[in-house]
Amino acid sequence: MTPIDTPHSGAEGKETKLAKKDRFVYVAAFFAALGGLLFGYDTGVISGAILFVKQQFALTPGMEGVVVSAVLAGAVIGAIAGGPLSDRYGRRPVIIAAAILFALGAAGTALAPGVYLLIAGRVVVGVAIGVASLIAPMYIAEIAPHKIRGSLVALNQLALTVGIVISYLVDYALAGAHAWRWMFALAAIPALILGIGMLFLPESPRWLVSHALIERARTALKRVRGESKEQTEREISEIQTSLGQQTGGWAELLSAKVRPGLLIGMLLALFQQITGINTVIYYAPTIFQFAGFKSASAAILATIGVGVVNVVFTVVAVRLLDKTGRRPLLLVGLVGMVLSLTVLGWAFLSQSISGSLGLVAAASLAVYIASFAIGLGPVFWLLISEVYPLKVRGLGMGLATLVNWGSNLVVALTFLDLIQSLGRAGTFWLYAVMGVAAWLFSYLYVPETKGKTLEEIEEHWRAGRHPRELNRTT
Ligand code: BGC
């Protein structure tokens, strides 16, 4: 039995006590997840804002593309910088720095007198998104009791999906007044709450132990979990033992034993994007127009519907990740994605989609989003916060996040060209084929991390065992 098992396995009275003790961990996860909310809001808000920005600065289609993708370029930079910075200075200061960048970016984009400053502001926002996208799940995973780590980390993905819906609603509400500057400015509010909130939260106890700040680690563990002295000591000594067997740096990350984790993170990052999620989310109005929803307001409402489906099914994932485990959700979700993409492609074979075919297209889009939301969406970010040993967690997560944002950018830049060359049906089928590859890889290689402490997962790699054997070992 591991230190944090004890309070979870007791009778009902103990469970209630646990709920009380764990409350602070939820509060901490909630604040860190504001990083996810900003990630969702700031990536979503551009879809409405760009219509007015385009008019205001008389943008050419090329410049419009630059304004839209500036955030992705920034996120690539943030992903590169975030990991090493968080290993060196700690998770908490880096989240606070990201919050400051979010706020500066919001102010910069809202006040930008010309398009170049607007682009600069969006790059700053992108850097903050890139950093937050990896450090928020990392921080949550490192403070969470292992039995609820899946749900807690997935709160970040949930906040992300809520952020996307809020951005659609804000765009919708402010569109009448052409108030694009306010659309950007409003992100400053969660940014300030995130920054101020993090000032009151402790540093990750695991990071503290890895920097030999044992006394602070003790205090942090007691604060977030309220555990007994013995439990805290046992956990600290487990982390120390595991650290004692790690060398850190690129050499360890690339070593034969850690390589499976590296591969899992990078490939899931790629699969998460090349199965088309962001083309569906951000081109949803266009897809709905292809599908026969001609009026702009019908397309916007349908888009908000997509966002809501995303939120609702992410809630399902939050509730299930620690019960059914990560693998079943990932595998079932991928099956749903492949089937719905296949049907979507088939619906688009016909030149004019209307009536029942339009409904089939809209329904398959909803099934696709729901399937992503229970599987690949939350599971990717969760697994990358779990599979790397502590000393290389920043580097490993940074690399996986970099692949994620890099492939996001490539998919965004190629979607319209793909439609030109492969046709609509061909494009969705291509994403479906990628989904099949993702399923096979996940089935054969992705470990089940449910119920394991991060140190048990580290030990598994050290023993040189196959990733899939993880759920069979303790
Ligand atoms: C992905 C994003 C995507 C979002 C949609 C995240 O897990 O990384 O690229 O926009 O899910 O919910």
Residues whose N, C-alpha, C, O or C-beta is under 5 A from the ligand:
A	BS01	BGC	T161 G377
